[in-house]
Amino acid sequence: MAQQDGQDHLTTTTEQGRFCVARCSCGWRGPARRARSQARTDAAAHAGQAASAESEPL
């Protein structure tokens, strides 16, 4: 899924049975985690990496 420049990466977590998965509006999907806190950490790390990549000059 393509995303236009300047848009925020909106992350969420989704329950899948005993696992929790982080997802982003850009189409990124994190690994399935048993701990919700780790899925939230994955989402925060993705959003931080995306923000720093967008601020780097081409």
Secondary structure, 3 states (H helix, E strand, C coil): CCCCCCCCCCEEEEEECCEEEEEECCCCECCCECCHHHHHHHHHHHHHHHHHHHHCCC
